[in-house]
Every structure is written in structure tokens, then in C-alpha cells.
Amino acid sequence: MEPDFSQEVQKTVQILRKGGTILYPTDTIWGIGCDATHNEAVEKVLRIKHRMEAKSLIILVDRFEEIPKYVMRVPDIAMDLIRVADKPLTIIYSQAKNLASNVIARDGSIAIRVVNHPFCQALLKAFGKPIVSTSANVSGEPSPILYSKISEEIKREVDHIVELDKNTLRQMSPSRIIRIFDNGQFQIIRD
């Protein structure tokens, strides 16, 4: 039996507020997440994934209007790209701000996705801050499309596992990634 949606949102928010890590369903694949403004929480996520800090992480927001809080300038083309996207779209923006230093790439950029998943949207709205989203696997291993395919090591390491969508088949691939440059030009990084 699926747990109560709103109770699961509240329980997950409490974990995030304490600097905890979560294993949760997204609009793409199952993710490992935390408060994207909390350095120690981000460090925990990197340890769980056995990942070098040099690779930046994606953060999720619940709506486009949140993006200016976390980047110096949002190019006009960003909204157009999001509006016409036919699958989940992550955009890399220059000059990140108001985020944990270890979530930002060395060049100062940040990858942000406006998430389109009921639980994620409710969680982000209740939490009021962006959440890290990285695939629920150890770096270099395949990304699991089913909860049951997530390694027991990952499940043991996180502070909370969201008890929703565990039997739902996630999309086979991560989001499309596009980098937008300050001059409005863009480059597809991952299709």
C-alpha cells in the first residue's frame, strides 16, 4: 500500500532540513538528493556516489521563477527552451549563486531542471529551496530505472527513502542537457 502523499512530503522535508540525504523518484530516474544550499549534505551525496567533486551536480526547482534566485542572469532563451522541451530538460547556466559551493561546477556554472513530477514539485514547494538530483547509482555504474535495481549499498547510505512510486518504471534515460551561454547561444551537451 502506498503511504500518504502529503505525509511523505512532510517527512522528506524534515530530513532535508536536518541536512539529510534522500532517495527519491523524479521525472527521469530515481535520484539521490539533498538541500542544494547545504555544503555538508552535498558532501554526503558525493560520498554515497563515490564521486569526485569536480563533476557538478544537477539541482531541481519546482518552477521557472525560482531560477533567478540561483543564477546571476537567466538568458531570455531559457524559458523558450523549457516551453518547447519534449522531454525533461536540464539547462546549464553561468554564474551560480546562493548554492552550496560544492554543487557548483569549477567554472561557476550550475545545471538546473524545472522538474515535472508531482512528488518533486510538492516537495520543492514545501521545502522552499532547490534539491540536488543525481542518479541513484555509484558513479560509473548504470542508472537504475526501477527502484528494485538500486543497489543495497545506496539504500543503506541515504537517510530517507521516499515510499512512493517504487513499482513505477522510470524513463530509460536521464534528462536532455543544454548549456546556455551569456550571449544567448546554446549547445546541446546530452540529448
N, C-alpha and C positions, 0 to 999 in steps of 0.2 A: 504494500500500500504506500502510495506517495505521501510524504509528510505535507503539512500545511504550508502553502507557498509563502504567506506573509511571515509565519514563524521562522521559516528557513532564512528569509531575507534578514530578519532581525538578529538571529543567531550569528549569521555570517558577518553582519555589520559589527557586532560586538567583538568578534575575533579580529577583524581588520583594525578596529580602533585600538586594540591592545598590541598592534604591531605583529599580528599573527599571519600565517600563510594559509591559503585555501586551495582546494582542488575543486574546480567548478566547470559547468557546461557553458560554452559560449556559442556564438552564431557560426563558428567554424568547428574547431575541435575542442576537446577537454583541455582546460588550461590550469596552470599553477599561477596563483596571483597573490597580491598583497597591496597595501597602500603605496601608491606610486610616489608619495611625498616623504616616505619614511626610509631613511638610509639603511637602518639595521634590518628592516623587513625585506628590503630588496636584496640585501646580502644573504639572508636566509634562502630566498628563492634561487639565487645564483649557486649556493652550496647544494641545494636539493638537486639541481640540474647538473652539477659538476661542470659549471660553465665559467669560462673566463669572463672577467668584467668588460673586456674590450668589445665584445659584441653587445650592441644596445638591445633594449627590450621594447616591446610594444606596450602602449598603455591604452586603456579603454575609457571613453567618456560616453554619456548617455545621449548627448545631443550636440549638434554643431556649435551652438552658442557657448559651450564650455571651452572650446579650443583656445580662444584668445587669452584665457587665464594662464595657459601653459606654453605659449609661444609669443615672441615679440611681435611678429607680424603674420597675419593669415592672408596669403595671396588670394585675390579675387577668384581665381580659377578653382580653388579648393572646393567651394560649395557646388560649382558646376560638375566637377568630377564625382563628388559624392552623390549628387542628384541623379546622374545617369549611370551610376555603377550597377552592373547586373549581378554582382556577387560581392561579398564583404570586401571592403576596400580600406587598406591602411595607407595613410599618407605620411611621408617623412617631411617634417618642417624644419627650417633653420632656426637657430637661436631659441632653444628651450628655456623656460623659466619656471620658478615655483615648484620644482620637482626634486626628488632625491638626486643627488649628484651622480650616483651610480646607476641611474636609469637612463641618463643622457649619454649619447654617443660622444666619443672623444672630440668630434668636430662641432659639438654643441647642438646637434640635431636631436629630434625626438620623433618616433613613429607613433601616430595616434589613429585609432579607429573609432568611429562613431558606431557603437555596437547596436545590432538589431536582433536582440534576443530578450524575451520577456523577463527572465530572471535577472540577467545582467542589467537591463535598464532599471528594474525596480531596486536592485542592489546599489547601483551607482547613484540613483536619486536619493535613496535613504542614507547612503554613506557621505555623499556630498563632495567626494574627491575622486580623482581617477584611480584606476586599479591596473596593476601590471597584469599582462596576459602573455604567457609563454607556454608553449606546448607541454603537455603533461608527460614528458619523457626525459631521460638522461640525454644530454647533448650528444648528437651523433646517431642516436637510435631512432627508429621510425616513430612518427606521431600516431598515437592511438586514436582510432575513430570510434571505438566503443569503450565505455567505462571499464568493462571486464578485461580489456587489453592493457590497461595501465599497470605498470609494474608495482608489485607489493612494496618495494623499496620506496617509491614515490608516495604511495598511500600512507606508509608509516611515518614518513618525514614531515608531511604537512600538518598544520594544527587543526584543520577542519576540512571535512569532505562534505560538499553540498549533496543533500539527499534527494535531488531531483534529476530527471532525465537520464537516469542510469541505464535504461534499456533503449534509449533513443540512439539511432545510428547518426553520428555527426557527419558533416561534409567530409569528403575524401581529401580535401586539400586545405591548407591554410589560406589566409586572405591574399588578395592581389596587393602588391606594394608599389606605390608610385612616390617618387621623390619630386617635390616642387621646389624650384629654385626661386630666389628672391626676385628675379626678373620675370617670373610668371611662366617660364619654360618648365617642362616636366619630363621625367624619364621613368619608364616602367622598369622596376627592379625585379619584380617577380609577378608573373602572370598566372 
